[in-house]
Amino acid sequence: KILCNNMNDFVQVEAICVPGHTRGSVTYALRSINIGEGCYCYMFTGDTMFSGGGGVPFESDYGAQKKGRSKGGGYIQASSGLYTTERCFAEIAIRSNSIDNPSNALIFPGHEYTTELLGRQFMQSLSEPSHWSKFSPAEFLRMAGQLYVSNHRRHLPQGRMLTVPSVLSLELDINKNFRTLRKRGEDIIRAVQLWYRLFARTIIPSEEEKIELDGASPRKKRTQLISSNNNRHKPSNSIWNMKAEDISKPTFTSVYTSELDSIIQQIDRGQMDTRDIAESLRAMKSSTETQVVGRRPIPGTLPSDKLIYNACVALAVIGSPPCAMTFSDS
């Protein structure tokens, strides 16, 4: 009798139906059975999901009068499989079991189109829900920084370097399909908040109001831990020093120049101690996450058929599994 390791004791493999690029598209998820810190999920997404985008739904419904790529006697409607494509991305995120810690989900796409897909996002129409102008400056800067890194790796004089695998935490910001899903979620929240504000009979006290009622002290401000590179292994002929945390680690930290200059001036004048400096630097990293230019308060404050429709579509996209790409399939 030969004793050997049974991989079923260590790894769980799941085939996930994601009819996005084609009707039969499948994503494979490899998970460690021993759940704990440092356990990762490896998602092999094929042509459904790439780093920075996704595959075109080639087998979606098409018609003779629509403009697009020729397909026999008709033309592909690029928007026909849009909702199914978005639902496939939601399925990938949910099945990764890494929503609470998206840095633990590694994405292995079927092709490497990172530079091309990120570059196209800067040429998107303003009407698209995933357009970078509809999100915070921090997400735009992260997308621009990733485009720079990807383009640099692909044009090194010594030879091209890969830009994959990616991590889910990065894709949530730079992948237009995930940004569209986030907009869907915001549509649902806006519709619920609008209903609650205008039609709810019972008003539930907010978290801050509960704290005041209980007499508890206000919550402390959130602080961000500063990561270091001290635990990186030195590379050798037998050890690969690239780990998941190295992939998810941001290359650039973008801050506003005016805030940095203000801190430098206060340090020169001796107006800040080391604790104040540390808190100001942490605040600088998060300040770009707030939109500088807001919207007029009047639009969106009253219920509209478009708002409710968008919320219903978002609920259908996020809350139902991907099942079909065409009417005949469904």
HELIX and SHEET records of a PDB file:
HELIX    1   1 MET A    7  ASP A    9  5                                   3    
HELIX    2   2 LEU A   82  ARG A   95  1                                  14    
HELIX    3   3 PRO A  102  ASN A  104  5                                   3    
HELIX    4   4 THR A  114  GLN A  121  1                                   8    
HELIX    5   5 TRP A  132  LYS A  134  5                                   3    
HELIX    6   6 PRO A  137  ARG A  154  1                                  18    
HELIX    7   7 LEU A  168  ILE A  174  1                                   7    
HELIX    8   8 LYS A  176  PHE A  199  1                                  24    
HELIX    9   9 GLU A  207  ASP A  214  1                                   8    
HELIX   10  10 ALA A  244  SER A  248  1                                   5    
HELIX   11  11 THR A  257  ASP A  268  1                                  12    
HELIX   12  12 THR A  274  SER A  287  1                                  14    
HELIX   13  13 ASP A  305  GLY A  319  1                                  15    
SHEET    1   A 5 VAL A  11  CYS A  17  0                                        
SHEET    2   A 5 VAL A  26  SER A  32 -1                                        
SHEET    3   A 5 CYS A  41  GLY A  46 -1                                        
SHEET    4   A 5 ALA A 105  PRO A 109  1                                        
SHEET    5   A 5 SER A 166  VAL A 167 -1                                        
SHEET    1   B 2 MET A  49  PHE A  50  0                                        
SHEET    2   B 2 GLY A  53  GLY A  54 -1                                        
SHEET    1   C 3 TYR A  62  GLY A  63  0                                        
SHEET    2   C 3 GLY A  74  ILE A  76 -1                                        
SHEET    3   C 3 SER A  70  LYS A  71 -1                                        
END                                                                             
